[in-house]
Amino acid sequence: MAPGTLARILQVFCFVLGTTYSFISSASLGISAGAGHGLSHITPFRLGIQKTFSREIKSDYFWPIWGYWEGAFYSMNGKPCATKPGSNKHLDAMVAAGVIRFEKNDAILGVFPYVELGIGISYITRQEIGGRDLGTPFLFEDRFGLGARFGENKQMDLTYRLVHFSNAYMGPCNHGINLHLIVLGYWFK
């Protein structure tokens, strides 16, 4: 990675977090870390920071809905493609996403299960990894997660997450990346 690329990524990350923070009233802050695997032997590692939306949507018929903003950094490693000379084995991605979560208020065996859906925008440092041509440096990140919160104050969070990176056919090529992740999180409030 070029020295200036990391500086640009950090600038975008700080800008996104600062902008997100200015739109949100006092709410919970969380951190997360995850790892997994994906297509073309891609191995992702991820760090994230979350801030809840200022309101919860209550429902008498369904699980309450709440959500959070997230800024995340992915580091992905893959095997270079043997049939594509110059294929990359590493790329980094910065993501800003909005996520909604349907979470049960009553514990089941000591945990509070949930389902989450999210979409975000991302910037990647390379447009190809392991023979997968992503087409553009700007991608969408779609996610679906199943998980549970636990702990005395529901501060711990364990999630299985399916993540898809794609440019939605806005570039010359769109191979996309699908990832399976296990994410462990901690909420401070």
FIKOLZA-1660 file (N, C-alpha, C; in steps of 0.1 Angstrom, whole numbers, plus 5000, padded with zeros to 4 digits):
% residues 189
   i   px   py   pz ch aa at
   1 5009 4988 5000  A  M  N
   1 5000 5000 5000  A  M CA
   1 5009 5012 5000  A  M  C
   2 5005 5022 4992  A  A  N
   2 5013 5034 4991  A  A CA
   2 5012 5042 5004  A  A  C
   3 5022 5049 5008  A  P  N
   3 5022 5056 5021  A  P CA
   3 5010 5067 5022  A  P  C
   4 5007 5073 5011  A  G  N
   4 4997 5083 5011  A  G CA
   4 4983 5077 5012  A  G  C
   5 4981 5064 5008  A  T  N
   5 4968 5058 5008  A  T CA
   5 4963 5056 5022  A  T  C
   6 4972 5052 5031  A  L  N
   6 4968 5050 5045  A  L CA
   6 4963 5063 5051  A  L  C
   7 4971 5074 5048  A  A  N
   7 4967 5087 5054  A  A CA
   7 4953 5091 5048  A  A  C
   8 4951 5089 5035  A  R  N
   8 4938 5092 5030  A  R CA
   8 4927 5084 5036  A  R  C
   9 4929 5071 5039  A  I  N
   9 4919 5063 5045  A  I CA
   9 4916 5068 5059  A  I  C
  10 4926 5071 5067  A  L  N
  10 4924 5076 5080  A  L CA
  10 4916 5089 5080  A  L  C
  11 4919 5098 5070  A  Q  N
  11 4912 5111 5069  A  Q CA
  11 4897 5108 5066  A  Q  C
  12 4894 5099 5057  A  V  N
  12 4880 5096 5054  A  V CA
  12 4873 5090 5066  A  V  C
  13 4880 5081 5073  A  F  N
  13 4875 5075 5085  A  F CA
  13 4871 5085 5095  A  F  C
  14 4880 5094 5098  A  C  N
  14 4878 5105 5108  A  C CA
  14 4867 5114 5104  A  C  C
  15 4866 5117 5091  A  F  N
  15 4855 5126 5086  A  F CA
  15 4842 5119 5088  A  F  C
  16 4841 5106 5084  A  V  N
  16 4828 5099 5085  A  V CA
  16 4824 5098 5100  A  V  C
  17 4833 5095 5109  A  L  N
  17 4830 5094 5123  A  L CA
  17 4825 5107 5128  A  L  C
  18 4833 5118 5125  A  G  N
  18 4829 5131 5130  A  G CA
  18 4816 5136 5125  A  G  C
  19 4813 5133 5112  A  T  N
  19 4800 5137 5106  A  T CA
  19 4789 5129 5112  A  T  C
  20 4791 5116 5114  A  T  N
  20 4781 5108 5120  A  T CA
  20 4778 5113 5134  A  T  C
  21 4788 5115 5142  A  Y  N
  21 4786 5119 5156  A  Y CA
  21 4778 5132 5157  A  Y  C
  22 4780 5142 5147  A  S  N
  22 4773 5154 5148  A  S CA
  22 4758 5153 5146  A  S  C
  23 4754 5142 5139  A  F  N
  23 4740 5140 5136  A  F CA
  23 4733 5132 5147  A  F  C
  24 4740 5127 5157  A  I  N
  24 4734 5118 5167  A  I CA
  24 4734 5124 5180  A  I  C
  25 4723 5123 5187  A  S  N
  25 4723 5128 5201  A  S CA
  25 4730 5118 5210  A  S  C
  26 4729 5120 5223  A  S  N
  26 4736 5112 5233  A  S CA
  26 4730 5097 5231  A  S  C
  27 4739 5088 5229  A  A  N
  27 4735 5074 5227  A  A CA
  27 4746 5065 5231  A  A  C
  28 4744 5052 5229  A  S  N
  28 4754 5042 5232  A  S CA
  28 4766 5041 5222  A  S  C
  29 4777 5039 5227  A  L  N
  29 4789 5037 5219  A  L CA
  29 4794 5023 5220  A  L  C
  30 4798 5017 5209  A  G  N
  30 4802 5003 5209  A  G CA
  30 4815 5001 5200  A  G  C
  31 4822 4990 5203  A  I  N
  31 4833 4987 5195  A  I CA
  31 4832 4972 5191  A  I  C
  32 4838 4968 5180  A  S  N
  32 4837 4954 5175  A  S CA
  32 4849 4950 5168  A  S  C
  33 4851 4937 5168  A  A  N
  33 4862 4930 5160  A  A CA
  33 4857 4917 5154  A  A  C
  34 4861 4914 5142  A  G  N
  34 4856 4902 5136  A  G CA
  34 4866 4896 5126  A  G  C
  35 4863 4884 5123  A  A  N
  35 4872 4877 5113  A  A CA
  35 4863 4866 5106  A  A  C
  36 4868 4861 5095  A  G  N
  36 4860 4851 5088  A  G CA
  36 4867 4846 5075  A  G  C
  37 4858 4843 5065  A  H  N
  37 4864 4838 5052  A  H CA
  37 4854 4842 5041  A  H  C
  38 4859 4841 5029  A  G  N
  38 4850 4845 5018  A  G CA
  38 4855 4838 5005  A  G  C
  39 4848 4843 4994  A  L  N
  39 4852 4837 4980  A  L CA
  39 4866 4839 4977  A  L  C
  40 4872 4831 4968  A  S  N
  40 4886 4832 4964  A  S CA
  40 4896 4831 4975  A  S  C
  41 4892 4824 4986  A  H  N
  41 4901 4822 4997  A  H CA
  41 4905 4836 5004  A  H  C
  42 4895 4845 5004  A  I  N
  42 4897 4858 5010  A  I CA
  42 4895 4857 5025  A  I  C
  43 4904 4861 5033  A  T  N
  43 4903 4861 5048  A  T CA
  43 4902 4875 5053  A  T  C
  44 4890 4880 5058  A  P  N
  44 4889 4893 5063  A  P CA
  44 4891 4894 5078  A  P  C
  45 4897 4905 5082  A  F  N
  45 4897 4909 5096  A  F CA
  45 4891 4923 5096  A  F  C
  46 4884 4926 5107  A  R  N
  46 4876 4938 5107  A  R CA
  46 4876 4944 5121  A  R  C
  47 4876 4958 5122  A  L  N
  47 4875 4965 5134  A  L CA
  47 4864 4976 5132  A  L  C
  48 4855 4978 5141  A  G  N
  48 4844 4988 5139  A  G CA
  48 4842 4996 5152  A  G  C
  49 4835 5007 5150  A  I  N
  49 4830 5016 5161  A  I CA
  49 4816 5019 5157  A  I  C
  50 4807 5018 5167  A  Q  N
  50 4793 5020 5165  A  Q CA
  50 4788 5031 5174  A  Q  C
  51 4777 5038 5170  A  K  N
  51 4770 5048 5178  A  K CA
  51 4755 5046 5175  A  K  C
  52 4747 5043 5185  A  T  N
  52 4733 5040 5183  A  T CA
  52 4726 5053 5178  A  T  C
  53 4715 5050 5170  A  F  N
  53 4706 5061 5166  A  F CA
  53 4700 5067 5179  A  F  C
  54 4694 5078 5178  A  S  N
  54 4689 5085 5190  A  S CA
  54 4675 5080 5194  A  S  C
  55 4668 5072 5186  A  R  N
  55 4655 5067 5189  A  R CA
  55 4654 5052 5187  A  R  C
  56 4645 5046 5195  A  E  N
  56 4641 5032 5193  A  E CA
  56 4627 5032 5188  A  E  C
  57 4623 5023 5179  A  I  N
  57 4609 5022 5174  A  I CA
  57 4603 5010 5182  A  I  C
  58 4593 5013 5190  A  K  N
  58 4587 5003 5198  A  K CA
  58 4575 4997 5190  A  K  C
  59 4572 4984 5193  A  S  N
  59 4561 4978 5186  A  S CA
  59 4555 4968 5196  A  S  C
  60 4542 4967 5196  A  D  N
  60 4535 4957 5205  A  D CA
  60 4535 4943 5198  A  D  C
  61 4537 4943 5185  A  Y  N
  61 4535 4930 5177  A  Y CA
  61 4549 4924 5173  A  Y  C
  62 4559 4932 5172  A  F  N
  62 4572 4927 5167  A  F CA
  62 4582 4931 5177  A  F  C
  63 4594 4926 5176  A  W  N
  63 4606 4929 5184  A  W CA
  63 4608 4944 5182  A  W  C
  64 4613 4951 5192  A  P  N
  64 4616 4966 5190  A  P CA
  64 4627 4967 5180  A  P  C
  65 4627 4978 5173  A  I  N
  65 4636 4981 5162  A  I CA
  65 4645 4992 5167  A  I  C
  66 4658 4991 5166  A  W  N
  66 4667 5002 5169  A  W CA
  66 4679 5000 5159  A  W  C
  67 4688 5010 5159  A  G  N
  67 4698 5009 5149  A  G CA
  67 4711 5017 5154  A  G  C
  68 4721 5016 5145  A  Y  N
  68 4733 5023 5148  A  Y CA
  68 4741 5026 5135  A  Y  C
  69 4749 5036 5136  A  W  N
  69 4759 5040 5126  A  W CA
  69 4771 5033 5129  A  W  C
  70 4779 5029 5119  A  E  N
  70 4791 5022 5121  A  E CA
  70 4802 5027 5111  A  E  C
  71 4814 5029 5116  A  G  N
  71 4826 5031 5108  A  G CA
  71 4834 5019 5110  A  G  C
  72 4839 5013 5099  A  A  N
  72 4847 5000 5101  A  A CA
  72 4859 5000 5091  A  A  C
  73 4869 4993 5095  A  F  N
  73 4881 4991 5087  A  F CA
  73 4882 4976 5085  A  F  C
  74 4884 4972 5072  A  Y  N
  74 4886 4958 5069  A  Y CA
  74 4900 4956 5063  A  Y  C
  75 4907 4946 5067  A  S  N
  75 4919 4942 5061  A  S CA
  75 4917 4928 5055  A  S  C
  76 4918 4926 5042  A  M  N
  76 4915 4914 5035  A  M CA
  76 4927 4908 5028  A  M  C
  77 4929 4895 5031  A  N  N
  77 4940 4888 5024  A  N CA
  77 4935 4877 5016  A  N  C
  78 4941 4874 5004  A  G  N
  78 4936 4864 4995  A  G CA
  78 4948 4858 4988  A  G  C
  79 4946 4847 4981  A  K  N
  79 4956 4841 4973  A  K CA
  79 4956 4848 4959  A  K  C
  80 4968 4852 4954  A  P  N
  80 4968 4858 4941  A  P CA
  80 4963 4848 4930  A  P  C
  81 4956 4853 4920  A  C  N
  81 4950 4844 4910  A  C CA
  81 4961 4840 4900  A  C  C
  82 4963 4827 4899  A  A  N
  82 4974 4821 4890  A  A CA
  82 4972 4825 4876  A  A  C
  83 4960 4827 4871  A  T  N
  83 4957 4830 4857  A  T CA
  83 4957 4845 4854  A  T  C
  84 4959 4853 4865  A  K  N
  84 4958 4868 4863  A  K CA
  84 4971 4874 4868  A  K  C
  85 4981 4876 4859  A  P  N
  85 4994 4882 4864  A  P CA
  85 4992 4895 4871  A  P  C
  86 4999 4898 4882  A  G  N
  86 4998 4910 4889  A  G CA
  86 4986 4910 4899  A  G  C
  87 4979 4899 4901  A  S  N
  87 4968 4898 4910  A  S CA
  87 4972 4901 4924  A  S  C
  88 4964 4909 4931  A  N  N
  88 4967 4913 4945  A  N CA
  88 4963 4903 4955  A  N  C
  89 4971 4902 4966  A  K  N
  89 4967 4893 4977  A  K CA
  89 4963 4900 4989  A  K  C
  90 4962 4914 4988  A  H  N
  90 4957 4922 5000  A  H CA
  90 4950 4934 4996  A  H  C
  91 4940 4938 5003  A  L  N
  91 4934 4951 5001  A  L CA
  91 4928 4955 5015  A  L  C
  92 4926 4968 5016  A  D  N
  92 4920 4974 5028  A  D CA
  92 4907 4981 5024  A  D  C
  93 4897 4982 5033  A  A  N
  93 4885 4989 5030  A  A CA
  93 4880 4997 5042  A  A  C
  94 4875 5008 5039  A  M  N
  94 4869 5017 5050  A  M CA
  94 4854 5017 5047  A  M  C
  95 4846 5015 5057  A  V  N
  95 4831 5015 5055  A  V CA
  95 4824 5024 5064  A  V  C
  96 4814 5031 5059  A  A  N
  96 4804 5038 5068  A  A CA
  96 4791 5033 5065  A  A  C
  97 4784 5028 5075  A  A  N
  97 4771 5020 5073  A  A CA
  97 4761 5024 5083  A  A  C
  98 4748 5023 5079  A  G  N
  98 4737 5024 5088  A  G CA
  98 4731 5010 5089  A  G  C
  99 4727 5006 5102  A  V  N
  99 4723 4992 5105  A  V CA
  99 4710 4993 5113  A  V  C
 100 4700 4985 5110  A  I  N
 100 4688 4984 5118  A  I CA
 100 4688 4970 5124  A  I  C
 101 4683 4970 5137  A  R  N
 101 4683 4957 5144  A  R CA
 101 4670 4955 5150  A  R  C
 102 4665 4942 5149  A  F  N
 102 4653 4938 5155  A  F CA
 102 4657 4929 5167  A  F  C
 103 4655 4934 5179  A  E  N
 103 4661 4927 5191  A  E CA
 103 4650 4924 5201  A  E  C
 104 4650 4911 5205  A  K  N
 104 4640 4907 5215  A  K CA
 104 4643 4913 5229  A  K  C
 105 4632 4918 5235  A  N  N
 105 4633 4925 5248  A  N CA
 105 4635 4915 5259  A  N  C
 106 4629 4903 5258  A  D  N
 106 4630 4893 5268  A  D CA
 106 4641 4883 5265  A  D  C
 107 4648 4879 5276  A  A  N
 107 4659 4869 5274  A  A CA
 107 4654 4855 5271  A  A  C
 108 4662 4849 5262  A  I  N
 108 4660 4834 5259  A  I CA
 108 4672 4827 5263  A  I  C
 109 4672 4819 5274  A  L  N
 109 4683 4812 5279  A  L CA
 109 4695 4822 5283  A  L  C
 110 4691 4834 5288  A  G  N
 110 4701 4844 5292  A  G CA
 110 4706 4853 5281  A  G  C
 111 4702 4851 5269  A  V  N
 111 4706 4860 5258  A  V CA
 111 4695 4867 5252  A  V  C
 112 4697 4878 5245  A  F  N
 112 4687 4886 5238  A  F CA
 112 4690 4885 5223  A  F  C
 113 4683 4876 5216  A  P  N
 113 4686 4874 5202  A  P CA
 113 4682 4886 5193  A  P  C
 114 4688 4887 5181  A  Y  N
 114 4684 4898 5172  A  Y CA
 114 4688 4894 5158  A  Y  C
 115 4682 4901 5149  A  V  N
 115 4684 4901 5134  A  V CA
 115 4688 4915 5130  A  V  C
 116 4698 4916 5122  A  E  N
 116 4702 4930 5117  A  E CA
 116 4704 4930 5102  A  E  C
 117 4701 4942 5097  A  L  N
 117 4702 4945 5082  A  L CA
 117 4709 4958 5081  A  L  C
 118 4718 4959 5071  A  G  N
 118 4725 4972 5070  A  G CA
 118 4730 4974 5056  A  G  C
 119 4733 4986 5053  A  I  N
 119 4739 4990 5040  A  I CA
 119 4748 5002 5042  A  I  C
 120 4759 5001 5035  A  G  N
 120 4769 5012 5037  A  G CA
 120 4777 5015 5024  A  G  C
 121 4785 5025 5025  A  I  N
 121 4794 5028 5014  A  I CA
 121 4808 5025 5018  A  I  C
 122 4817 5021 5009  A  S  N
 122 4831 5018 5012  A  S CA
 122 4840 5023 5002  A  S  C
 123 4853 5025 5006  A  Y  N
 123 4864 5028 4998  A  Y CA
 123 4874 5017 4999  A  Y  C
 124 4879 5011 4988  A  I  N
 124 4889 5000 4989  A  I CA
 124 4902 5005 4983  A  I  C
 125 4913 5000 4988  A  T  N
 125 4926 5005 4984  A  T CA
 125 4930 4999 4971  A  T  C
 126 4925 4987 4967  A  R  N
 126 4928 4981 4954  A  R CA
 126 4915 4975 4948  A  R  C
 127 4914 4975 4935  A  Q  N
 127 4901 4971 4929  A  Q CA
 127 4901 4957 4925  A  Q  C
 128 4911 4949 4929  A  E  N
 128 4911 4935 4926  A  E CA
 128 4918 4928 4938  A  E  C
 129 4913 4916 4941  A  I  N
 129 4919 4907 4950  A  I CA
 129 4916 4893 4947  A  I  C
 130 4926 4884 4946  A  G  N
 130 4924 4870 4944  A  G CA
 130 4917 4867 4931  A  G  C
 131 4919 4876 4921  A  G  N
 131 4912 4874 4908  A  G CA
 131 4898 4880 4907  A  G  C
 132 4893 4886 4918  A  R  N
 132 4880 4892 4918  A  R CA
 132 4881 4907 4915  A  R  C
 133 4876 4911 4903  A  D  N
 133 4877 4924 4898  A  D CA
 133 4865 4932 4903  A  D  C
 134 4867 4941 4912  A  L  N
 134 4856 4949 4919  A  L CA
 134 4852 4961 4911  A  L  C
 135 4860 4965 4901  A  G  N
 135 4855 4975 4891  A  G CA
 135 4858 4989 4895  A  G  C
 136 4855 4993 4907  A  T  N
 136 4857 5007 4912  A  T CA
 136 4863 5007 4926  A  T  C
 137 4868 5019 4930  A  P  N
 137 4873 5019 4944  A  P CA
 137 4862 5022 4954  A  P  C
 138 4850 5026 4949  A  F  N
 138 4839 5028 4958  A  F CA
 138 4829 5017 4956  A  F  C
 139 4825 5011 4967  A  L  N
 139 4816 5000 4967  A  L CA
 139 4805 5002 4977  A  L  C
 140 4794 4994 4976  A  F  N
 140 4784 4993 4986  A  F CA
 140 4787 4980 4994  A  F  C
 141 4783 4981 5007  A  E  N
 141 4785 4970 5016  A  E CA
 141 4771 4967 5021  A  E  C
 142 4766 4955 5018  A  D  N
 142 4753 4950 5023  A  D CA
 142 4756 4940 5033  A  D  C
 143 4747 4939 5044  A  R  N
 143 4750 4929 5054  A  R CA
 143 4737 4924 5060  A  R  C
 144 4737 4912 5064  A  F  N
 144 4727 4905 5071  A  F CA
 144 4733 4898 5083  A  F  C
 145 4728 4900 5095  A  G  N
 145 4734 4893 5107  A  G CA
 145 4724 4887 5116  A  G  C
 146 4728 4876 5123  A  L  N
 146 4720 4870 5133  A  L CA
 146 4729 4869 5145  A  L  C
 147 4724 4874 5157  A  G  N
 147 4733 4874 5169  A  G CA
 147 4725 4875 5182  A  G  C
 148 4732 4877 5192  A  A  N
 148 4727 4878 5205  A  A CA
 148 4735 4887 5214  A  A  C
 149 4728 4895 5223  A  R  N
 149 4735 4903 5233  A  R CA
 149 4734 4896 5246  A  R  C
 150 4744 4897 5254  A  F  N
 150 4744 4890 5267  A  F CA
 150 4753 4898 5277  A  F  C
 151 4753 4894 5289  A  G  N
 151 4760 4901 5300  A  G CA
 151 4750 4908 5309  A  G  C
 152 4755 4913 5320  A  E  N
 152 4746 4919 5330  A  E CA
 152 4738 4931 5324  A  E  C
 153 4744 4939 5316  A  N  N
 153 4737 4950 5310  A  N CA
 153 4736 4949 5295  A  N  C
 154 4736 4937 5290  A  K  N
 154 4735 4934 5275  A  K CA
 154 4747 4941 5268  A  K  C
 155 4758 4942 5275  A  Q  N
 155 4770 4949 5269  A  Q CA
 155 4778 4941 5259  A  Q  C
 156 4777 4928 5259  A  M  N
 156 4784 4919 5250  A  M CA
 156 4775 4916 5238  A  M  C
 157 4781 4914 5227  A  D  N
 157 4774 4912 5214  A  D CA
 157 4782 4902 5206  A  D  C
 158 4775 4891 5202  A  L  N
 158 4781 4881 5193  A  L CA
 158 4772 4879 5181  A  L  C
 159 4778 4881 5169  A  T  N
 159 4771 4881 5156  A  T CA
 159 4777 4872 5145  A  T  C
 160 4769 4864 5138  A  Y  N
 160 4773 4859 5126  A  Y CA
 160 4768 4869 5115  A  Y  C
 161 4777 4873 5106  A  R  N
 161 4773 4883 5096  A  R CA
 161 4777 4878 5082  A  R  C
 162 4768 4880 5073  A  L  N
 162 4770 4878 5059  A  L CA
 162 4772 4891 5053  A  L  C
 163 4783 4894 5046  A  V  N
 163 4786 4907 5040  A  V CA
 163 4789 4906 5026  A  V  C
 164 4783 4915 5018  A  H  N
 164 4785 4915 5003  A  H CA
 164 4790 4929 4999  A  H  C
 165 4802 4929 4993  A  F  N
 165 4807 4942 4987  A  F CA
 165 4805 4941 4972  A  F  C
 166 4800 4952 4966  A  S  N
 166 4796 4953 4952  A  S CA
 166 4796 4967 4948  A  S  C
 167 4798 4970 4935  A  N  N
 167 4796 4983 4930  A  N CA
 167 4783 4985 4923  A  N  C
 168 4774 4976 4924  A  A  N
 168 4760 4976 4919  A  A CA
 168 4760 4979 4904  A  A  C
 169 4770 4974 4897  A  Y  N
 169 4771 4975 4883  A  Y CA
 169 4773 4989 4878  A  Y  C
 170 4779 4997 4886  A  M  N
 170 4782 5011 4883  A  M CA
 170 4796 5013 4877  A  M  C
 171 4803 5002 4876  A  G  N
 171 4817 5002 4871  A  G CA
 171 4818 4992 4859  A  G  C
 172 4830 4991 4853  A  P  N
 172 4832 4983 4842  A  P CA
 172 4831 4968 4845  A  P  C
 173 4833 4964 4857  A  C  N
 173 4832 4950 4861  A  C CA
 173 4827 4950 4876  A  C  C
 174 4821 4939 4879  A  N  N
 174 4815 4938 4893  A  N CA
 174 4815 4924 4898  A  N  C
 175 4826 4918 4900  A  H  N
 175 4827 4904 4906  A  H CA
 175 4822 4904 4920  A  H  C
 176 4824 4914 4928  A  G  N
 176 4819 4914 4942  A  G CA
 176 4826 4905 4951  A  G  C
 177 4824 4906 4964  A  I  N
 177 4830 4898 4974  A  I CA
 177 4819 4894 4984  A  I  C
 178 4818 4881 4987  A  N  N
 178 4809 4877 4998  A  N CA
 178 4818 4872 5009  A  N  C
 179 4814 4876 5021  A  L  N
 179 4822 4873 5033  A  L CA
 179 4813 4867 5044  A  L  C
 180 4818 4857 5051  A  H  N
 180 4811 4852 5063  A  H CA
 180 4820 4856 5075  A  H  C
 181 4814 4863 5085  A  L  N
 181 4822 4868 5096  A  L CA
 181 4816 4864 5109  A  L  C
 182 4824 4862 5119  A  I  N
 182 4820 4862 5133  A  I CA
 182 4825 4875 5140  A  I  C
 183 4816 4882 5146  A  V  N
 183 4819 4895 5151  A  V CA
 183 4816 4896 5166  A  V  C
 184 4826 4900 5174  A  L  N
 184 4824 4902 5188  A  L CA
 184 4824 4916 5191  A  L  C
 185 4813 4921 5198  A  G  N
 185 4812 4935 5201  A  G CA
 185 4811 4938 5216  A  G  C
 186 4813 4951 5220  A  Y  N
 186 4811 4955 5234  A  Y CA
 186 4804 4969 5233  A  Y  C
 187 4793 4971 5240  A  W  N
 187 4786 4983 5241  A  W CA
 187 4789 4990 5255  A  W  C
 188 4793 5003 5255  A  F  N
 188 4797 5009 5267  A  F CA
 188 4785 5015 5275  A  F  C
 189 4774 5017 5269  A  K  N
 189 4762 5022 5276  A  K CA
 189 4750 5014 5275  A  K  C
% end
